[in-house]
């Protein structure tokens, strides 16, 4: 059902956030999906990151709220109101696709009974109350990145909406309010997309051609005033602003893919969002270029494990676990790794708020290391530095648009107290002549005395409207004194961030979800045992990292050493064997033979003498001389004792043989010598050197063998013949 409302005047619809050329940082970025040429402005060194934040798809998990006036305006048609809100979200999603940003509606809430906040014609007051309600109520009930209120109230003046700048992913400021100012869903969606652009850090487009020219009959979405023709495209300036915001640490919550079960509405195949019952969604059939996905059924192709839109999917296959799918963006960010199961990279996590960074001189907040030095360089370029305390104190005590600590609910500026003067408007020294913010920035210069010398410090001001976050205020998490940090323009104890010490055993850090991110070599969740590192949120580190890589290297080195030892051992054995063989052949070569050609047969050597004879020489008593007999001693008066028995241990050769029973022959005939067979090969006639072959040699025995008794024979019997007197 369409609701027709009378238009009071023909006037251009405008944004309630005027003149916000607020992107803090260098002009940079690149065109996406056939937008215009790249910006020619150079990047600062801090922005030259290796991570492709532009190419990676970002997801804004959106909650849309309709107040009671909107519900009443649609004749309390709850179903019709739901359809209108879903159509607005779908149009916004279509606008942002060219920026690689997806708008995923996760919840719709309608205040059908009564408004939960006071909604007035003042957009700033309504925005302030809505953001406070979101922080205290909505964000605790449903996880989301941004909330937009659609109201049936017509705002005063020409404003049709208002939003905060550079506030995406923040708990207290990420949101906007939009008046349902047109019957056309397209026009209202363009207005709400404009407000979401401010949340993402987009400035208003200027009309001097810097941002390019829209196509015929269309306007830029971020144009300040569109008239009756809604903006339908984003300019190159919006592309640049998004890139700058992401590289400065904004949008940390945009890199997680929403679960299909959390998406609101019925599944629609072809909307490029994987919803319940779908395995993939590559868009309409004529637009799908994913070889892994069937565009007609939103099912994977046969043999495919995943679709190409996942960071952990390559050639239709899930990447191995531990593959880096999202590198850290700054020292307060943490890397994410593929888990080997899901084609999607885990949700982006970073160091918990309050963790030290910047060599211990700053603290992390929402994934960004926030220092005054960096904020001054973002405003004034390289070479800029924070102004002295006397400058902060003098300017921020004024309580005006040039120096303040924020605004009161009624929109008035609040002067900074003596305790919080360093948490107000940023004051800097040096840098460029004008801030890096485009058109519309006002500059205030203040001179103060520092150690007797006059110093000129500078600040900036933008007319942002009531209760709009000011990008030139000191950011939450910035140090304002020893052990103190700025929190919402108040200098408080650092413990106010409620940083919980993680029990990581000294081997990891605490991430934004309160879990340990373990160092390489330690396993989550508490980093108390060996593992591959990482966390329960970001996935495990690659097996090629940490101790695993060291262990693999050690094993490889050991294998190489073992191989070298084996090769050396084989070589030494081979050398030793070769030496032995050489020695054998060398010895054999010393036996030289003189071979002559002769027809005569070689003479056979004489046979060896085998004859053995035993000659017993017995001396006859008659042959002995009388002198010999006379020299003998007298015989013993008593008979001699018998011979002692030989010990068994003596050799068998010494045993006395028994007396023969028959007399021995006088002269035994020798055995006939055995003649050796003739040699098979002719023998040399005259060898130079005699070489006795153990196989051919025949032992030569002596001709006579003399048997020698084991002991001397006894004396012959004594005779008294011819005794000597």
Secondary structure, 3 states (H helix, E strand, C coil): CCCCCCCCCCCCCECCCCCCCCCCCCCCCCCCCCCCCCCCCCCCHHHCCCCCCCCCCEEEEEEEEECHHHHHHCCCCHHHHHHHHHHHHHHHHHHHHHHCEEEEEEEEEECCCCCCCCCCCCHHHHHHHHHHHHHHHHHHHCCCCEEEEEECCCCCCCECEEECCCCCCCCCCCEEEEECCCCCHHHHHHHHHHHHHHHCCCCCECCCCCCCCCCCCCEECCECECCCCCEEECCHHHHHHHHHHHHCCCCHHHHCCCCHHHCCCCCCCCCCCCCCCCCCCCCCCCCCCCCCEECCCCEECCCCCCCCCCCCEECCEECCCCCEEECCCCCCECCEECCCCCCCCCCCCEECCCCEECCCCEEEECCEEECHHHHHHHHHCCCCEECCHHHHHHHHCCCCCCCCCCECCCCCECCCCCCCHHHCECCEECCCCCCCCCCCCEEEEEEEEECCEEEEEEEEECCCCCCCCCCCECCCCCEEECCEEEECCEEEEHHHHCCCCCCCCCCEEEECCCCEEECCCEECCCCCEECCCEECCCEECCCCCHHHHHHHHHHHHHHHHHHHHHHHHHHHHHHHHHHHHHHHHHHHCCCCCCCCCCCCCCCCCCCCCCCCCECCCCCCHHHCCHHHHHHCCCCCCCCCCCCCCCCCCCCHHHCCCCCCCCCCCCCCCCCCCCCCCCCCCCCCCCCCCCCCCCCCCCCCCCCCECCCCCCCCCCCCCCCCCCCC
